[in-house]
Amino acid sequence: MAADPPLVTFTIAADSVKAGTAAAKSSDGKKIETSFLSSSMELFVDVNNPADLEVLTVDTTFESNLKTAVAETLKVYPKTVTITSVLVGSDGKLEVSYDVTF
């Protein structure tokens, strides 16, 4: 039986934001343009055991909660947010990268 993920509290410090557009063609040949925003943030997570951070990097509930938090903060639908990575940085902080398509 897997251990429950740690209960955490965190604060968020936003990093750089990059915007852009992408174009594709639909099956009927129409041009489709999409705008997107890519960004990252560091999470300062209060845990007793640093190994608990590794647990969070693969926790699907934690990722879903991140997606919802980003969507609510940016006032967009959660389905437009994609968490692209959750990693533990060398400084012991969680580094989260995400895209928003609109």
N, C-alpha and C positions, 0 to 999 in steps of 0.2 A: 504494500500500500504506500503510495507516494505521500510525502510530507506536505502539509498545507503550506502555501507560500507565506512569507513573513508579512505581518501587518506593518505598514510603513506610513510615514508622513513625509511629505516632500514639498520643496519649493521649486519653482521653475525660473530659470534665467534663459531668456530667448537669445538665439544666435542669429546668424545672417539669414536673410530671406532672398531668394532668387525667383524671379517671375519669368515666364516665357509662354510661347505658343507652340503648338504642334499641329501639323496638317496631315490628313489622310484622305483617301477616297472611299466612299461607300461602294457597296456591290453594284449600285446603279450608276457609278461614275461621278456622283456629286462630291464636291470638296467638303470635308468636315474639318473645322478648326476648333481646337480646344485650347483654353488657357489653363495654366497650372502655376502653382506656387510650390517651391521646394524650400524646406527650412529644416533646422535642427535645433535642439535644445539640450541643455544639461539638467539632469534631475539630481538634486542633492537629497539623497535618501537616508533617513535615520534608521539604521539597522544595527543590531548587536553583533552580528556575525557578517563580515564582508562577503563570505561565500553566498549569503542570501541574495546578493545582487545578481549572481549568475543564475539563480533560480528565476528571477524576474525576467531575464532576457528571453526565456523560452516559455513563459507563462502566457497562455492565450487569453486568459481573463484580464491580466494586467494590460496586455496589448489592446484589447477591446476597450478597456477603461481609458487608456491613453487616447485612442481614436475618438471616443465620445468627448473627452475633455478638450481636445483640440477643436473638434467641430463646434462645441458649445461656445468656446472662447472666440472663434472666428465667425460664429453665427452662420454656419453652413450645415448641410445635411451630413450625418456621419458617413453615408455611403460615398461621399466625395473625398474622404480622407483615407490615405493609405500610409500605414506605418511601414517604412522601408527598412529600418534597422533599429535594434535596441542592443547596445553594446556596453560593456563595462570599460570605462576609460582608464588610463594609467594612473589618474588621480583618484580613482575609486568612485567616480560619479557615473551615473547612467547617461549615455549619450543616445539620444533618440532622434532619428531622421524621419521626416514624413513629407508626403506630397498631398496637395489639395488640387483637385481638378474641378473646373467650373466653366 
